[in-house]
């Protein structure tokens, strides 16, 4: 069985304000309400923009669980639209809007909710709130710190925590709901439940047509002293053709802007607090705008370009400071390398950036690279890192010691050109007869002059490559 909606919606600017920041839309497949906020920051623009984007979901082509995905996407697109409007006019920074939407496919409802507007369902005489308020006092109720009755009269009951405002963290509550013939659905801005109890709301919704109910509920709000815009949307779930037909209904700021209004509206009327201004005159020192208070956690931001410049300067300062710190660190490093033909101590690190040298000669030594053996020379040419300047000087001292040892080692001389074996063979050896054992070989005095002494041998590999 396919059901349908018989709906009516009405918006009243109220007895205090001169501009309406509420917007509502009712169609065969979508019930939508948005309450703009921000006072002078164009709350009516925010609610109208949200409705104009999300109302595109009023179609029979989306059904079932797909409604949740469609609602989430539409709310995010509306959020992006608000961000674009702020970019176009920085004076709108700080504006925002609640969003409460019910999408209908003839069998079930998809709910999307963000803010403190409300969605209700009356079934079998019982009123049930479908949405959950994103307000400060509701968080106190959830934590058990105050009762629901205390929340109704709490001085900060209008302080909202989550709202559609163009920021990336504006994610709505999403839920699929059952529906049956005879259900009566109602969406409203906070101008109604903040002043009218659930018992009175339930009594008004219990009888009459959607048209009469919206008038009755708004009348109750105004008589209760509501100082806000009041918008109500009522829809009956029916099995027959809806008496309201299928023509969409658009009310509030969305309807006014669609007719060519500039969207800026007249200034909000300030409400004077009790007790007077303390001067006995007609001053305005006690004036306060509840819409401004609703946005207390996120006050309108002025001079956005100054903030962007400040952020840019901070970023550049961090980059510059980091670069200077890195450069200062390099100038505390030392290594031993070559400067032409000589050993030198370098300050910095062995790396160069375009237009910037990170090392320079700190001390040039008198030690020539050619005076070092091959291994030590290759080490110096590849650079020897040091922990600090004292460490670099210690490395140089070791290299100088190595060069001095190599310079002090004698160089082996060649043997004479007329060695002992060159004597005539026919002459019998006198000092070493054949019959004498090998142990009585010739005395050391017979060794050729100029040869290295066996007691101080020379290892040619220790100082290999010294020139």
Secondary structure, DSSP 8 states (H G I E B T S, - for coil): ---EEEEEEEEE-TTT-SS--EEEEE-SSEEEEEEEE-GGGTHHHHHHHHHHHHGGG--TT--TTHHHHHHHHHHHHHHHHHHHHHHH-GGGTT-EE-EEEEEE-SSEEEEEEESS-EEEEEETTEEEE-S---BHHHHHHHTTSS-HHHHHT-TTTT-BS--BSSSTT---EEEEEE--TT-EEEEE-HHHHTTS-HHHHHHHHTSS-HHHHHHHHHHHHHHTT--S-EEEEEEEEESS--TTTT--EEEEHHHHHHTT--S--S----EE-TT--SSSS---TTEE-HHHHHTGGG-----HHHHHHHHHHHHHHHHHHHHHHHHHHHTT-EEEEEETTEEEEEEEEEEEETTEEEEEEEEEEEEEGGGS-HHHHHHHHT-EEESSHHHHHHHHHHHHHHHHHHHHS-------SS-GGGS-TTS--SSS-TTS-GGG---GGGS-TT---TTS---TTTTTT--
